[in-house]
């Protein structure tokens, strides 16, 4: 499954790979039901309904560069969030369900430079779920060709 999106007559994302399932995997629409625009620039995939409680964690995504980010794909478990056209110096706040790991990748509009990173939450499942169910907060900072994911309340391993 690929994602293509445009704005004002120009391509913002062109055939970004979202899913490569095989014969043993469920269909993309089964795994990522009800695509939903939570704002004009945020597309959410993988939620069964619009229940905000399911989105227990808070994300703070900051573009610390001087270039517009064409898109940022954020993933955890069966959830995906795509942010489009994140302006230089801006911060986006988004609720999102984080489970076991969190990753982001994206592309700058002008330079076409790519960035990405990922973290996992070490420890046993019960400890991890307790931390995350306490409305965990994550910060994703994007600068140059580097992205950093941090959390004051959750143990992370890059």
C-alpha positions in Angstrom: 0.0 0.0 0.0 1.4 3.4 -1.0 0.3 6.9 0.0 0.2 9.8 -2.4 -1.1 13.2 -1.3 -1.1 16.7 -2.7 -1.9 20.3 -1.7 -2.6 23.3 -3.9 -1.8 21.4 -7.0 1.6 20.1 -5.9 2.6 16.6 -4.7 3.4 16.5 -1.0 3.9 12.8 -0.8 4.4 10.6 -3.8 3.9 6.8 -3.3 5.2 6.6 0.2 5.2 2.9 1.2 2.9 2.2 4.1 2.3 -1.5 4.1 3.9 -4.6 2.5 1.8 -7.4 3.9 2.0 -11.0 2.5 -0.4 -13.9 2.2 -0.4 -14.5 6.0 -1.2 -10.9 6.9 -4.6 -9.3 7.1 -5.7 -6.8 4.5 -4.5 -3.2 5.0 -8.1 -2.0 5.5 -8.6 -4.6 8.2 -5.4 -3.6 10.1 -5.9 0.1 9.6 -9.7 0.8 9.5 -11.5 4.1 9.3 -8.9 6.5 8.0 -9.7 9.8 9.7 -8.4 13.4 9.2 -8.0 14.7 12.8 -7.0 18.1 11.3 -6.4 19.5 7.8 -2.8 18.2 8.0 -3.1 15.0 10.1 -4.3 11.6 8.8 -4.8 8.8 11.3 -5.0 5.1 10.4 -5.7 2.1 12.5 -8.4 3.1 15.0 -11.7 1.2 15.2 -13.6 4.3 16.2 -13.1 8.0 17.2 -12.7 7.2 20.9 -10.1 9.6 22.2 -9.4 7.3 25.2 -7.8 4.9 22.8 -5.3 7.6 22.0 -3.8 7.5 25.5 -0.4 9.1 24.8 0.4 12.7 23.9 2.9 13.5 21.1 4.7 16.8 20.7 6.3 17.0 17.3 8.7 19.9 16.7 10.3 21.0 13.4 13.6 22.6 14.6 14.9 23.0 11.1 14.6 25.9 8.6 12.9 23.7 6.0 9.2 22.6 5.8 8.7 18.9 6.5 6.7 17.5 3.6 5.5 14.6 5.7 6.2 12.8 8.9 5.0 9.1 9.3 4.6 8.1 13.0 3.9 4.5 13.8 3.4 2.3 16.8 1.8 -1.2 16.9 -1.0 -1.1 14.4 -1.4 2.7 14.5 -0.2 5.2 11.9 -0.2 9.0 11.9 0.8 11.1 8.9 1.4 14.8 9.4 1.7 16.9 6.3 3.6 20.2 5.7 5.0 20.9 9.1 6.4 24.4 8.9 9.9 25.4 10.2 9.9 26.2 13.9 6.4 24.9 14.4 5.1 22.4 17.0 2.2 20.0 16.5 0.5 18.3 19.4 -1.3 15.0 18.8 -2.9 12.3 20.8 -1.8 8.8 19.7 -1.8 5.2 21.0 1.8 4.1 21.7 2.4 0.4 22.4 5.9 -1.2 22.8 7.7 0.9 20.3 7.4 4.3 18.5 9.0 5.3 15.2 9.0 8.3 12.8 10.3 8.9 9.4 9.8 11.7 6.9 11.1 14.0 4.2 11.9 17.7 4.0 10.2 19.6 1.3 13.0 21.8 -0.1 16.1 19.7 0.4 14.4 16.3 -0.1 16.6 15.1 2.9 15.1 12.1 4.7 15.1 11.6 8.5 13.9 8.8 10.8 14.4 7.1 14.2 12.7 4.6 16.4 12.6 3.6 20.1 11.4 0.6 22.0 10.2 0.4 25.6 12.3 -2.2 27.5 10.9 -4.1 30.4 8.1 -6.5 30.9 4.7 -6.0 29.3 2.9 -5.2 32.6 5.5 -2.4 33.4 5.3 -1.0 29.9 1.5 -1.0 29.8 1.3 0.7 33.2 3.7 3.5 32.1 1.8 4.0 28.8 -1.7 3.9 30.3 -0.7 6.7 32.6 -1.1 9.1 29.6 2.5 9.1 28.6 4.1 12.1 26.8 6.6 11.8 24.0 8.6 14.5 22.3 9.7 14.1 18.7 12.2 16.7 17.7 13.3 16.9 14.0 16.4 18.9 13.1 18.5 18.6 10.0 18.5 15.0 9.0 18.1 13.7 12.5 15.0 12.9 14.5 15.0 12.3 18.3 12.2 10.7 20.4 12.2 11.4 24.2 9.9 10.9 27.1 10.4 12.0 30.7 8.1 9.4 32.0 8.8 6.3 29.9 12.1 4.3 29.6 13.2 4.3 26.0 15.9 2.4 24.0 16.9 3.7 20.6 
